[in-house]
Amino acid sequence: MIEYDRFVLDNGLRVLVHQDHSTPMAVVNIMYDVGARDENPEKTGFAHLFEHLMFGGSIHIPDYDEPLQRAGGENNAYTTNDLTNYYCQLPTENIETAFWLESDRMLSLAFGEKSLSVQKKVVCEEFKEHYLNKPYGDVWHKMRELAYKVHPYRWMTIGKELSHVENANIDDVKAFFWKHYRPVNAILVVAGAVKPDDIKRLAEKWFGDIPMGEKYHRHLPVEPKQTEARRAEVYAKVPVDAFIKTWHMDARLEKGYYVADLITEILGGGASSRLYESLVKEKQLFSALDVHHWGSTDKGLLAIEGRLVNGITLEAAEQAVEEELAKIQSITVSENELQKVKNKTESMIAFEDMSVMNRAASLATYELLGDAQLMNTELGKYQEITVGDIQQYCKEIFRSNNSNTLFYHAQK
């Protein structure tokens, strides 16, 4: 059981405090309710660009990293399609340094043409290095465009195309900041060797005077139910052919999400999983094979992707995958097999929550989903799933007309 205190400042900032006095360190985590799905389709990549801009200096502090390092701290950030997260860890006695730095970033960035130009170049180089020039780098750009027609999950966090970030101007950037990076759209989690009363005092002191801003309400287009199989083929200079197939699955808080999570473990969770045993070890069709999903807040994708062994055709690989999917739909998984993946899921959750850094991030994420208490109750949702649920959901999602298939050919 993860215990925490929760309070809300007058400006709407939600604050959660988790005490753990087994460490001399404290984690300060700020999560903003904005991700790539909240971008203008003609101006994508902004949420990720902001992850970089937020380290480029704020209104009173020209350099974020230097004061934090002097206080013995370290920091990082990440962006997804659903959220943006900034976090730092430092000795508890220096925690006010983190409050000073984070509150100034929330108050206002030091918007400037120079800072914007520098960070745009950094992001554009990242786009080229990881998504344009890297082998298989555009796989998920292609797959998202195939699988989604209206929902903003159809582009990645790096952006839909390079020109969107290249053409970003200072007015676009300011508008994005004032719309999303406000106290009313943020969650502050403090975890470690701290006391709730001290954190409440510091939160009021450093964040209390920041103007609330407008609450951001999403009105995203709903992806219509897929009614026909979609296929695409790509030819590129890569070492071997790759096979990628996805199916639409339920959103993060729906029952189907938890069922799908267990299905990915049964099919592809390690060397003893079904697809690895059959298609990698026995039939030797794939040199590498992965089954996963993104844990996305809105309805997401379950994916099977693999690199083929030389001489194996993509058609043969697809047929073998389909045969394994037919088995899990027609023959109920055993109670023992299901319990094994439930146990593995439970141990993974427990392992993740061992570090105070991860506990802070989890509390912020669950609060963003609507209830931080889910952190303590979600495991029960996995335990409730039956072998019948697994079979029924496999039949529901692994339909041909719910599938998206990408054949990624190595140019000969």
GUKOL-23233 format. One record per residue (C-alpha): residue number from 1; x, y, z. Coordinates in Angstrom, 1 decimal. Each point is the difference from the previous one (the first is absolute). Layout:
% residues N
<NUM, <X, Y, Z>>
...
***
This chain:
% residues 412
<1, <0.0, 0.0, 0.0>>
<2, <1.5, 3.3, -1.1>>
<3, <-1.2, 2.7, 2.4>>
<4, <-0.1, 3.7, -0.9>>
<5, <-1.5, 3.3, 1.0>>
<6, <-1.9, 2.1, -2.6>>
<7, <-1.0, 3.7, -0.1>>
<8, <-0.8, 2.6, -2.6>>
<9, <1.2, 3.6, -0.1>>
<10, <-2.4, 2.8, -0.7>>
<11, <1.4, 0.3, -3.6>>
<12, <-0.9, -3.6, -0.7>>
<13, <3.4, -1.7, 0.4>>
<14, <-0.5, -3.5, 1.3>>
<15, <2.7, -1.0, 2.5>>
<16, <0.7, -3.5, 1.2>>
<17, <2.6, -0.9, 2.8>>
<18, <1.3, -3.5, 0.6>>
<19, <2.3, -0.5, 3.0>>
<20, <2.9, -2.4, -0.1>>
<21, <2.6, 0.6, 2.7>>
<22, <2.2, -2.9, -1.0>>
<23, <1.8, 2.3, -2.5>>
<24, <1.7, 3.4, 0.6>>
<25, <-1.2, 1.0, -3.5>>
<26, <-3.2, 1.7, -1.2>>
<27, <-1.6, -0.1, -3.4>>
<28, <-1.9, 3.0, -1.4>>
<29, <-2.2, -1.1, -3.0>>
<30, <-2.1, 2.4, -2.1>>
<31, <-2.4, -1.5, -2.5>>
<32, <-1.9, 2.1, -2.5>>
<33, <-3.2, -1.2, -1.6>>
<34, <1.2, 0.5, -3.5>>
<35, <1.5, -2.4, -2.6>>
<36, <0.3, -0.3, -3.8>>
<37, <-3.7, -0.8, -0.3>>
<38, <-0.8, 3.6, 1.0>>
<39, <1.9, 1.5, -2.9>>
<40, <-1.4, 1.8, -3.0>>
<41, <0.3, -2.6, -2.9>>
<42, <1.8, 2.7, -2.0>>
<43, <2.4, 0.8, 2.8>>
<44, <1.1, -3.3, 1.5>>
<45, <3.1, -0.7, 2.1>>
<46, <-0.7, 2.9, 2.4>>
<47, <-0.4, -2.1, 3.2>>
<48, <3.4, -1.6, -0.6>>
<49, <1.5, 3.4, -1.0>>
<50, <-1.1, 1.3, 3.3>>
<51, <1.8, -2.8, 1.9>>
<52, <3.1, 1.6, -1.4>>
<53, <-1.0, 3.7, 0.3>>
<54, <-0.8, -0.5, 3.7>>
<55, <3.7, -0.5, 0.7>>
<56, <1.0, 3.1, -2.0>>
<57, <-0.5, 2.5, 2.9>>
<58, <-3.0, 1.6, 1.7>>
<59, <-1.0, 3.5, 0.7>>
<60, <2.4, 0.6, 3.0>>
<61, <2.4, -3.0, -0.4>>
<62, <2.1, -0.1, -3.2>>
<63, <1.4, -3.5, 0.6>>
<64, <-2.1, -2.8, 1.6>>
<65, <2.7, -2.7, 0.3>>
<66, <2.8, 1.9, 1.8>>
<67, <-1.9, 0.9, 3.2>>
<68, <-1.4, -3.5, 0.3>>
<69, <3.4, -1.6, -0.4>>
<70, <1.4, 2.3, 2.6>>
<71, <-2.7, -1.3, 2.4>>
<72, <1.0, -3.6, -0.8>>
<73, <-2.9, -0.7, -2.2>>
<74, <-0.7, -1.5, -3.4>>
<75, <-3.0, 0.3, -2.4>>
<76, <-1.6, -1.2, -3.1>>
<77, <-3.3, 0.1, -1.9>>
<78, <-2.1, -2.0, -2.5>>
<79, <-2.9, 0.6, -2.3>>
<80, <-2.6, -2.5, -1.2>>
<81, <-3.1, 0.4, -2.2>>
<82, <-2.0, 0.4, 3.3>>
<83, <2.2, 2.0, 2.5>>
<84, <3.2, 1.9, 0.7>>
<85, <2.0, -0.7, 3.1>>
<86, <2.9, 1.9, 1.6>>
<87, <1.8, -1.4, 3.1>>
<88, <3.0, 0.5, 2.1>>
<89, <1.6, -1.7, 3.0>>
<90, <2.2, 1.7, 2.6>>
<91, <0.9, -0.2, 3.7>>
<92, <-3.0, 0.9, 2.1>>
<93, <1.7, 2.8, 1.8>>
<94, <0.3, 1.8, -3.4>>
<95, <-3.5, -0.6, -1.2>>
<96, <-0.9, 3.7, -0.1>>
<97, <2.4, 0.4, -2.9>>
<98, <-2.3, -2.3, -2.0>>
<99, <-3.1, 2.0, 1.0>>
<100, <1.7, 3.2, -1.1>>
<101, <1.1, -1.4, -3.3>>
<102, <-3.3, -1.8, -0.9>>
<103, <-2.2, 2.9, 1.1>>
<104, <1.9, 2.5, -2.2>>
<105, <-0.4, -2.3, -3.0>>
<106, <-3.7, -0.2, 0.6>>
<107, <-0.2, 3.8, 0.6>>
<108, <1.5, 0.7, -3.4>>
<109, <2.7, -1.2, -2.4>>
<110, <2.6, 2.4, -1.2>>
<111, <-1.5, 0.1, -3.5>>
<112, <2.6, 1.1, -2.5>>
<113, <0.8, -0.5, -3.6>>
<114, <3.5, -1.3, 0.8>>
<115, <-1.2, -2.7, 2.5>>
<116, <-2.7, -1.0, -2.5>>
<117, <2.5, -0.3, -2.8>>
<118, <2.4, -2.1, 2.0>>
<119, <-2.6, -2.4, 1.2>>
<120, <-1.7, -0.3, -3.4>>
<121, <3.4, -1.1, -1.4>>
<122, <0.4, -2.5, 2.7>>
<123, <-3.5, -1.5, -0.6>>
<124, <0.5, 0.0, -3.8>>
<125, <3.3, -1.8, 0.3>>
<126, <-1.7, -2.6, 2.3>>
<127, <-2.8, -0.4, -2.6>>
<128, <2.6, -0.6, -2.7>>
<129, <2.2, -2.3, 2.0>>
<130, <-2.6, -2.3, 1.6>>
<131, <-2.9, 0.1, -2.5>>
<132, <1.3, 0.9, -3.5>>
<133, <3.6, -1.4, -0.2>>
<134, <-0.2, -2.9, 2.5>>
<135, <-0.9, -3.5, -1.5>>
<136, <-3.7, -0.7, 0.7>>
<137, <-0.3, 3.5, 1.5>>
<138, <-3.2, 0.8, -1.8>>
<139, <-1.8, -3.2, 0.8>>
<140, <-2.3, 1.5, 2.6>>
<141, <-0.6, 3.2, -2.1>>
<142, <-1.3, -2.3, -2.7>>
<143, <-2.0, -2.3, 2.3>>
<144, <-1.7, 2.8, 1.9>>
<145, <-1.1, 1.6, -3.3>>
<146, <-1.4, -3.4, -1.1>>
<147, <-1.8, -0.7, 3.3>>
<148, <-1.4, 3.4, 0.9>>
<149, <-2.0, 2.1, -2.4>>
<150, <-1.4, 2.8, 2.3>>
<151, <1.4, -0.3, 3.5>>
<152, <3.3, 1.9, 0.7>>
<153, <1.7, -3.2, 1.0>>
<154, <0.6, -0.1, -3.8>>
<155, <3.3, 1.9, 0.6>>
<156, <2.9, -0.7, 2.3>>
<157, <1.2, 2.3, 2.8>>
<158, <3.0, 1.2, -2.2>>
<159, <-2.6, 1.4, -2.4>>
<160, <-1.7, -1.0, -3.2>>
<161, <2.6, 1.6, -2.2>>
<162, <3.3, 1.9, 0.4>>
<163, <-1.4, 3.2, -1.5>>
<164, <-2.4, 0.5, 2.9>>
<165, <2.8, 0.6, 2.5>>
<166, <2.2, 1.8, -2.5>>
<167, <-2.8, 2.5, -0.6>>
<168, <-1.0, 0.5, 3.6>>
<169, <0.1, 3.7, 0.9>>
<170, <0.1, 1.9, 3.3>>
<171, <-3.7, 0.8, 0.0>>
<172, <-1.0, -3.7, -0.5>>
<173, <2.3, -0.9, 2.8>>
<174, <-1.4, 2.6, 2.4>>
<175, <-3.6, -0.9, -0.8>>
<176, <0.8, -3.7, 0.7>>
<177, <1.6, 0.8, 3.4>>
<178, <-2.7, 2.3, 1.3>>
<179, <-2.7, -2.5, -1.1>>
<180, <1.5, -3.1, 1.6>>
<181, <2.7, 0.8, 2.6>>
<182, <-2.2, 1.4, 2.7>>
<183, <-0.5, -1.0, 3.6>>
<184, <-3.5, -1.2, -0.7>>
<185, <1.3, -2.4, -2.6>>
<186, <2.9, -1.3, 2.2>>
<187, <0.7, -2.5, 2.8>>
<188, <2.9, 0.4, 2.5>>
<189, <1.1, -3.2, 1.7>>
<190, <2.7, 0.1, 2.7>>
<191, <1.3, -3.3, 1.4>>
<192, <2.8, -1.0, 2.4>>
<193, <1.2, 1.2, 3.4>>
<194, <-2.6, 2.8, 0.2>>
<195, <-2.8, 1.1, 2.2>>
<196, <-3.5, 1.0, -1.4>>
<197, <-0.1, 3.2, 2.0>>
<198, <3.4, 1.1, -1.3>>
<199, <-1.0, -0.7, -3.6>>
<200, <-3.3, 1.8, 0.4>>
<201, <1.9, 3.1, 1.2>>
<202, <2.5, -0.2, -2.8>>
<203, <-2.7, -0.6, -2.6>>
<204, <-2.0, 3.1, 1.2>>
<205, <3.2, 2.1, 0.1>>
<206, <1.4, -0.9, -3.4>>
<207, <-3.1, -0.9, -2.1>>
<208, <-2.9, 1.6, 1.8>>
<209, <0.3, 3.4, -1.8>>
<210, <0.3, -1.4, -3.5>>
<211, <-3.2, 0.9, -2.0>>
<212, <-2.3, -3.0, -0.4>>
<213, <-0.5, 0.2, -3.7>>
<214, <-2.9, -1.6, -1.8>>
<215, <-0.9, -3.7, 0.5>>
<216, <0.7, -1.8, -3.2>>
<217, <-2.9, -2.2, -1.1>>
<218, <0.6, -2.5, -2.7>>
<219, <-2.3, -0.4, -3.0>>
<220, <2.0, -2.5, -2.1>>
<221, <-1.5, -1.8, -3.0>>
<222, <-1.0, -3.6, 0.8>>
<223, <1.6, -2.6, -2.2>>
<224, <-2.9, -1.8, -1.8>>
<225, <-0.1, -3.8, 0.4>>
<226, <2.2, -1.6, -2.7>>
<227, <-2.1, -2.1, -2.4>>
<228, <2.5, -1.3, -2.5>>
<229, <3.6, -1.3, 0.1>>
<230, <2.7, 2.5, -1.0>>
<231, <3.3, -0.9, -1.5>>
<232, <3.1, 1.9, -1.2>>
<233, <3.4, -0.9, -1.4>>
<234, <3.3, 1.9, 0.4>>
<235, <3.3, -0.6, -1.7>>
<236, <3.1, 1.4, 1.7>>
<237, <3.7, -0.5, 0.5>>
<238, <-0.2, -2.2, 3.1>>
<239, <1.9, -3.2, 0.9>>
<240, <-3.1, -2.4, 0.0>>
<241, <-3.7, 0.0, -0.6>>
<242, <-2.2, 1.1, 2.9>>
<243, <-3.6, -1.0, 0.7>>
<244, <-2.3, 2.4, 2.0>>
<245, <-3.6, -0.6, 0.8>>
<246, <-2.4, 1.9, 2.3>>
<247, <-3.5, -0.2, 1.3>>
<248, <-2.1, 2.6, 1.8>>
<249, <-0.6, -0.6, 3.7>>
<250, <-1.8, 1.6, 2.9>>
<251, <1.0, 3.2, 1.8>>
<252, <2.1, 0.2, 3.2>>
<253, <-2.8, -0.2, 2.5>>
<254, <-2.2, -2.6, -1.8>>
<255, <-0.1, -3.6, 1.0>>
<256, <1.3, -1.0, -3.5>>
<257, <3.3, 1.8, 0.7>>
<258, <0.8, -2.3, 2.9>>
<259, <-0.9, -3.1, -2.1>>
<260, <2.1, 1.2, -2.9>>
<261, <2.9, 0.7, 2.4>>
<262, <-0.1, -3.7, 1.1>>
<263, <-0.4, -1.2, -3.6>>
<264, <3.2, 1.8, -1.0>>
<265, <1.8, -1.9, 2.7>>
<266, <-1.5, -3.4, -1.0>>
<267, <1.0, 0.6, -3.6>>
<268, <3.3, 1.8, 0.3>>
<269, <1.1, 0.5, 3.5>>
<270, <3.5, -1.4, -0.1>>
<271, <1.7, -3.2, -1.1>>
<272, <-2.7, -2.3, 1.4>>
<273, <-2.9, 1.8, -1.8>>
<274, <-2.0, -1.7, -2.7>>
<275, <1.2, 1.9, -3.0>>
<276, <3.7, -0.1, 1.1>>
<277, <-0.2, -3.7, 0.6>>
<278, <-1.7, -0.8, -3.3>>
<279, <1.2, 2.6, -2.5>>
<280, <3.5, 0.8, 1.2>>
<281, <1.3, -3.2, 1.7>>
<282, <-2.0, -2.8, -1.7>>
<283, <-0.8, 1.2, -3.6>>
<284, <2.9, 2.5, -0.1>>
<285, <-2.0, 2.5, -2.1>>
<286, <0.9, 3.1, 2.0>>
<287, <3.4, 1.1, 1.4>>
<288, <-1.8, 2.4, 2.4>>
<289, <-3.7, 0.3, 0.9>>
<290, <-1.9, 2.3, 2.3>>
<291, <-3.6, 0.3, 1.2>>
<292, <-1.0, 3.3, 1.7>>
<293, <-2.4, 2.9, 0.3>>
<294, <0.6, 3.6, 1.0>>
<295, <-2.2, 0.3, 3.1>>
<296, <-1.6, 3.0, -1.7>>
<297, <-2.8, 1.9, 1.8>>
<298, <-2.4, -0.1, -3.0>>
<299, <-0.6, -3.1, -2.0>>
<300, <3.4, -1.4, -1.0>>
<301, <1.7, -2.7, -2.1>>
<302, <1.2, -3.5, 0.9>>
<303, <3.0, -0.8, -2.2>>
<304, <2.0, -3.0, -1.2>>
<305, <3.2, 0.9, -1.7>>
<306, <3.0, -2.0, -1.0>>
<307, <3.1, -0.2, -2.2>>
<308, <0.1, -3.0, -2.3>>
<309, <2.7, -2.6, -0.5>>
<310, <1.6, 0.2, -3.4>>
<311, <-1.8, -2.1, -2.6>>
<312, <-3.4, 0.2, 1.8>>
<313, <-2.7, 1.8, -1.9>>
<314, <-2.3, 2.6, 1.6>>
<315, <-3.0, -2.0, -1.1>>
<316, <1.3, -3.2, 1.8>>
<317, <0.7, 2.1, 3.2>>
<318, <-3.5, 1.5, -0.1>>
<319, <-1.6, -3.4, -0.5>>
<320, <1.9, -1.4, 3.0>>
<321, <-1.1, 2.9, 2.2>>
<322, <-3.6, -0.4, -1.1>>
<323, <0.1, -3.7, 0.9>>
<324, <1.2, 0.8, 3.6>>
<325, <-2.8, 2.6, 0.3>>
<326, <-2.6, -2.5, -1.2>>
<327, <1.2, -2.4, 2.8>>
<328, <-0.5, 2.5, 2.8>>
<329, <-3.5, 0.8, -1.3>>
<330, <-1.1, -3.6, -0.4>>
<331, <1.7, -1.7, 3.0>>
<332, <-0.4, 1.5, 3.4>>
<333, <3.3, 0.9, 1.8>>
<334, <0.6, -2.1, 3.1>>
<335, <-0.6, 1.3, 3.5>>
<336, <3.7, -0.6, 0.6>>
<337, <1.2, 2.0, -3.0>>
<338, <-2.3, 2.9, 0.9>>
<339, <1.1, 0.0, 3.7>>
<340, <3.7, 0.0, -1.2>>
<341, <-0.4, 3.2, -1.9>>
<342, <-2.1, 1.6, 2.8>>
<343, <2.9, -0.8, 2.4>>
<344, <2.5, 1.5, -2.4>>
<345, <-2.1, 3.1, -0.4>>
<346, <-0.3, 0.3, 3.8>>
<347, <3.7, -0.3, 0.5>>
<348, <0.7, 2.5, -2.8>>
<349, <-2.3, 2.6, 1.6>>
<350, <1.6, -0.7, 3.4>>
<351, <3.5, 0.3, -1.4>>
<352, <-0.8, 3.3, -1.8>>
<353, <-1.3, 1.5, 3.3>>
<354, <3.1, -0.9, 1.9>>
<355, <1.7, 3.3, -0.9>>
<356, <-1.3, 3.3, 1.4>>
<357, <0.4, 1.6, -3.4>>
<358, <-2.4, -2.6, -1.6>>
<359, <-2.5, 0.3, 2.8>>
<360, <-0.2, 3.8, -0.5>>
<361, <-0.5, -0.5, -3.8>>
<362, <-2.7, -2.6, 0.6>>
<363, <-1.9, 2.2, 2.4>>
<364, <0.1, 2.8, -2.5>>
<365, <-1.2, -2.2, -2.8>>
<366, <-2.9, -1.5, 2.0>>
<367, <-1.0, 3.5, 1.2>>
<368, <0.0, 1.1, -3.7>>
<369, <-2.2, -3.0, -0.9>>
<370, <-2.5, 1.2, 2.6>>
<371, <0.9, -1.7, 3.3>>
<372, <3.4, -0.5, 1.6>>
<373, <-1.5, -2.8, 2.2>>
<374, <-0.1, -2.2, -3.1>>
<375, <3.7, -0.6, 0.7>>
<376, <-1.1, -2.1, 3.0>>
<377, <-3.0, -1.7, -1.6>>
<378, <0.9, -0.7, -3.6>>
<379, <1.7, -3.3, 0.7>>
<380, <-3.5, -1.3, 1.0>>
<381, <-1.2, 0.6, -3.5>>
<382, <2.6, -2.4, -1.4>>
<383, <-0.9, -2.6, 2.6>>
<384, <-3.7, 0.1, -1.0>>
<385, <0.7, -1.0, -3.6>>
<386, <-1.0, -3.6, -0.9>>
<387, <1.2, -2.4, -2.8>>
<388, <-3.4, 0.7, -1.6>>
<389, <0.7, 3.7, -0.1>>
<390, <3.3, -0.7, -1.8>>
<391, <-1.6, -2.2, -2.6>>
<392, <-2.9, 2.4, -0.6>>
<393, <2.2, 3.0, -0.3>>
<394, <2.3, -1.8, -2.4>>
<395, <-3.0, -0.7, -2.2>>
<396, <-1.1, 3.6, 0.2>>
<397, <3.3, 1.7, -0.9>>
<398, <1.8, -2.5, -2.2>>
<399, <-2.6, 0.4, -2.8>>
<400, <1.3, 0.5, -3.5>>
<401, <-2.0, 3.2, -0.4>>
<402, <1.6, 1.4, 3.1>>
<403, <3.5, -0.6, -1.3>>
<404, <2.7, 2.2, -1.5>>
<405, <2.9, -1.8, -1.7>>
<406, <3.4, 1.5, -1.1>>
<407, <2.4, -1.9, -2.1>>
<408, <3.4, 1.7, 0.3>>
<409, <2.2, -1.4, -2.8>>
<410, <3.8, 0.1, 0.0>>
<411, <1.0, 1.4, -3.4>>
<412, <2.0, -2.7, -1.8>>
***
